[in-house]
Amino acid sequence: MSFVELKNIRVSYDGKQNILEEMNISMEKGELVSLLGPSGCGKTTTLRVIAGLIKPNDGEFILDNDNLTKVPVHKRNFGMVFQSYALFPHLTIAENVGFGLKLRKEKNEVIEKRVAEMLAICGLENLGDRYPKQLSGGQRQRVALARALIIEPKLLLLDEPLSNLDGSDAN
C-alpha cells in the first residue's frame, strides 16, 4: 500500500464547476512528487486538500493506511510552505521559525536550540531578531521552509517553494 493516497478526490468551490475531479495519486514514503501544470489547474488545491485546509466534496485522503480526510489540519503532523510565505509579521524570524514548537509546548531551551540550528541550516543565523518585512523575498522563503522543517513533519508540502529564490540566495 502507498504511503500517500488521494482516492477519487473531487473539489468544487461553487457546487457547479469541479476544480479537482476524480483525482487519484499514490506516493511512496521518501518519494518526491511534483505537480506541474498551468495556473488554475488545481495544484495548490490538491496541496490544500492534503494539508487539511480544504475538505474535498468526495473522495479520501489516506496517509500511512490512516484515513485523514476528516482529520483537522492541526491534528496532522505536516509542514507546509505556502507560495505567499504566510509568515507572521508581528513575530521575529526566530519566533516564526519556532512557532510550531511553541504550539507543541516544547520547553523554551529546546525551542531556542532547535531554532538556532534551523536558522544556521537555512543560512539565516544572523537574522533571528529581524521581522519578515526586513527580509528579501528569498530570505522569507527560507524562513517559511525552516518553520515547516523544524517540527520534523511526517509529510512536507511545498507550494512553489523556490519561486522567490535566486542564485544569490543559495548557500
Kinemage of the C-alpha trace (Angstrom):
@kinemage 1
@onewidth
@group {chain A} dominant
@subgroup {mainchain}
@vectorlist {calphas} color= white
{ca met a 1} P 0.000 0.000 0.000
{ca ser a 2} L 1.186 3.534 -0.755
{ca phe a 3} L 2.290 5.975 1.934
{ca val a 4} L 0.121 8.791 0.495
{ca glu a 5} L -3.044 8.193 -1.483
{ca leu a 6} L -5.630 10.512 -2.904
{ca lys a 7} L -8.641 8.447 -3.975
{ca asn a 8} L -11.275 9.931 -6.283
{ca ile a 9} L -10.896 13.423 -4.817
{ca arg a 10} L -13.397 15.975 -6.038
{ca val a 11} L -13.341 19.629 -5.057
{ca ser a 12} L -15.825 22.251 -6.147
{ca tyr a 13} L -15.982 25.685 -4.583
{ca asp a 14} L -19.330 26.635 -6.089
{ca gly a 15} L -21.010 23.235 -6.432
{ca lys a 16} L -21.069 23.611 -10.226
{ca gln a 17} L -17.532 23.561 -11.570
{ca asn a 18} L -15.039 20.990 -10.298
{ca ile a 19} L -11.520 22.193 -9.571
{ca leu a 20} L -10.438 18.596 -8.979
{ca glu a 21} L -12.375 15.698 -10.439
{ca glu a 22} L -11.589 12.062 -9.670
{ca met a 23} L -8.018 12.992 -8.628
{ca asn a 24} L -6.031 9.850 -7.871
{ca ile a 25} L -2.407 9.955 -6.738
{ca ser a 26} L -0.248 7.387 -4.963
{ca met a 27} L 3.142 8.150 -3.440
{ca glu a 28} L 5.650 6.023 -1.599
{ca lys a 29} L 7.449 7.083 1.574
{ca gly a 30} L 10.510 9.198 0.736
{ca glu a 31} L 9.297 9.877 -2.789
{ca leu a 32} L 9.466 13.412 -4.163
{ca val a 33} L 6.463 14.277 -6.295
{ca ser a 34} L 5.978 17.469 -8.297
{ca leu a 35} L 2.645 18.663 -9.607
{ca leu a 36} L 3.074 20.531 -12.862
{ca gly a 37} L 0.503 22.451 -14.833
{ca pro a 38} L -0.764 25.874 -15.809
{ca ser a 39} L -2.107 28.409 -13.360
{ca gly a 40} L -5.553 27.450 -12.091
{ca cys a 41} L -5.312 23.722 -12.839
{ca gly a 42} L -5.615 22.620 -9.193
{ca lys a 43} L -2.028 22.208 -7.929
{ca thr a 44} L -2.496 24.392 -4.850
{ca thr a 45} L -5.991 22.998 -4.252
{ca thr a 46} L -4.509 19.482 -4.199
{ca leu a 47} L -1.915 20.542 -1.613
{ca arg a 48} L -4.597 22.241 0.467
{ca val a 49} L -6.708 19.050 0.448
{ca ile a 50} L -3.701 17.027 1.623
{ca ala a 51} L -2.897 19.618 4.299
{ca gly a 52} L -6.487 19.569 5.548
{ca leu a 53} L -7.139 23.214 4.713
{ca ile a 54} L -9.868 22.196 2.241
{ca lys a 55} L -12.292 19.313 2.712
{ca pro a 56} L -12.976 17.507 -0.545
{ca asn a 57} L -16.579 17.166 -1.714
{ca asp a 58} L -15.870 13.497 -2.454
{ca gly a 59} L -13.008 11.054 -2.125
{ca glu a 60} L -10.470 10.096 0.514
{ca phe a 61} L -7.014 11.137 1.630
{ca ile a 62} L -5.041 8.246 3.103
{ca leu a 63} L -1.667 8.623 4.829
{ca asp a 64} L 0.211 5.565 6.011
{ca asn a 65} L -3.006 3.487 5.954
{ca asp a 66} L -4.936 6.066 8.024
{ca asn a 67} L -7.895 7.895 6.507
{ca leu a 68} L -7.211 11.576 7.271
{ca thr a 69} L -9.954 13.011 5.047
{ca lys a 70} L -11.853 14.438 8.025
{ca val a 71} L -8.899 14.983 10.377
{ca pro a 72} L -8.450 18.719 11.062
{ca val a 73} L -5.290 20.471 9.910
{ca his a 74} L -3.915 20.989 13.442
{ca lys a 75} L -4.012 17.238 14.109
{ca arg a 76} L -1.877 16.373 11.081
{ca asn a 77} L 1.891 16.392 11.505
{ca phe a 78} L 2.535 18.162 8.204
{ca gly a 79} L 4.775 21.039 7.269
{ca met a 80} L 3.621 23.387 4.543
{ca val a 81} L 5.442 26.165 2.775
{ca phe a 82} L 2.920 28.465 1.139
{ca gln a 83} L 3.600 30.369 -2.056
{ca ser a 84} L 2.896 33.579 -0.113
{ca tyr a 85} L 5.169 32.505 2.812
{ca ala a 86} L 2.378 33.037 5.405
{ca leu a 87} L 4.830 34.455 7.951
{ca phe a 88} L 3.534 36.291 10.987
{ca pro a 89} L 4.549 39.947 10.501
{ca his a 90} L 4.440 40.739 14.243
{ca leu a 91} L 6.847 37.906 15.152
{ca thr a 92} L 10.612 37.923 14.717
{ca ile a 93} L 12.214 35.450 12.348
{ca ala a 94} L 13.230 33.261 15.303
{ca glu a 95} L 9.676 33.378 16.682
{ca asn a 96} L 8.251 32.480 13.260
{ca val a 97} L 10.585 29.501 12.931
{ca gly a 98} L 9.867 28.297 16.472
{ca phe a 99} L 6.097 28.805 16.255
{ca gly a 100} L 5.226 25.137 15.678
{ca leu a 101} L 7.393 24.022 18.572
{ca lys a 102} L 5.754 26.600 20.827
{ca leu a 103} L 2.313 25.294 19.852
{ca arg a 104} L 3.515 21.831 20.827
{ca lys a 105} L 4.519 23.237 24.212
{ca glu a 106} L 8.217 22.400 23.863
{ca lys a 107} L 10.474 23.814 26.563
{ca asn a 108} L 11.967 27.226 25.797
{ca glu a 109} L 15.526 25.866 25.920
{ca val a 110} L 14.636 23.214 23.324
{ca ile a 111} L 12.933 25.784 21.105
{ca glu a 112} L 15.890 28.194 21.268
{ca lys a 113} L 18.397 25.437 20.457
{ca arg a 114} L 16.396 23.982 17.574
{ca val a 115} L 15.616 27.433 16.130
{ca ala a 116} L 19.312 28.362 16.191
{ca glu a 117} L 20.180 25.097 14.416
{ca met a 118} L 17.475 25.563 11.785
{ca leu a 119} L 18.410 29.194 11.148
{ca ala a 120} L 22.020 28.104 10.610
{ca ile a 121} L 20.997 25.302 8.251
{ca cys a 122} L 18.961 27.776 6.201
{ca gly a 123} L 21.644 30.480 6.152
{ca leu a 124} L 19.658 32.809 8.384
{ca glu a 125} L 21.735 32.605 11.573
{ca asn a 126} L 22.201 36.377 11.908
{ca leu a 127} L 18.594 37.302 11.120
{ca gly a 128} L 16.662 35.798 14.032
{ca asp a 129} L 15.862 39.143 15.660
{ca arg a 130} L 14.545 40.754 12.463
{ca tyr a 131} L 10.966 40.836 11.225
{ca pro a 132} L 9.685 39.461 7.900
{ca lys a 133} L 9.317 42.920 6.324
{ca gln a 134} L 13.059 43.440 6.832
{ca leu a 135} L 13.998 40.440 4.670
{ca ser a 136} L 14.211 39.813 0.947
{ca gly a 137} L 11.724 37.504 -0.746
{ca gly a 138} L 14.293 34.712 -0.879
{ca gln a 139} L 15.105 35.087 2.800
{ca arg a 140} L 11.402 34.996 3.688
{ca gln a 141} L 11.063 31.835 1.610
{ca arg a 142} L 13.867 30.222 3.627
{ca val a 143} L 12.194 31.293 6.894
{ca ala a 144} L 8.980 29.601 5.744
{ca leu a 145} L 10.933 26.451 4.863
{ca ala a 146} L 12.734 26.486 8.234
{ca arg a 147} L 9.392 26.849 10.036
{ca ala a 148} L 7.978 23.858 8.138
{ca leu a 149} L 11.033 21.651 8.725
{ca ile a 150} L 11.613 22.377 12.422
{ca ile a 151} L 8.591 20.335 13.509
{ca glu a 152} L 10.004 17.256 11.737
{ca pro a 153} L 6.822 16.716 9.747
{ca lys a 154} L 5.585 13.357 8.591
{ca leu a 155} L 4.811 14.992 5.238
{ca leu a 156} L 6.231 18.190 3.743
{ca leu a 157} L 4.070 20.143 1.298
{ca leu a 158} L 5.673 22.878 -0.794
{ca asp a 159} L 3.656 25.329 -2.892
{ca glu a 160} L 6.176 26.884 -5.288
{ca pro a 161} L 8.873 26.907 -2.586
{ca leu a 162} L 11.669 28.070 -4.859
{ca ser a 163} L 9.796 30.741 -6.799
{ca asn a 164} L 11.476 33.635 -4.990
{ca leu a 165} L 14.981 32.235 -4.669
{ca asp a 166} L 17.733 33.306 -6.994
{ca gly a 167} L 21.375 32.334 -7.284
{ca ser a 168} L 22.429 34.759 -4.555
{ca asp a 169} L 20.029 33.053 -2.110
{ca ala a 170} L 21.685 29.645 -2.472
{ca asn a 171} L 24.037 28.688 0.360
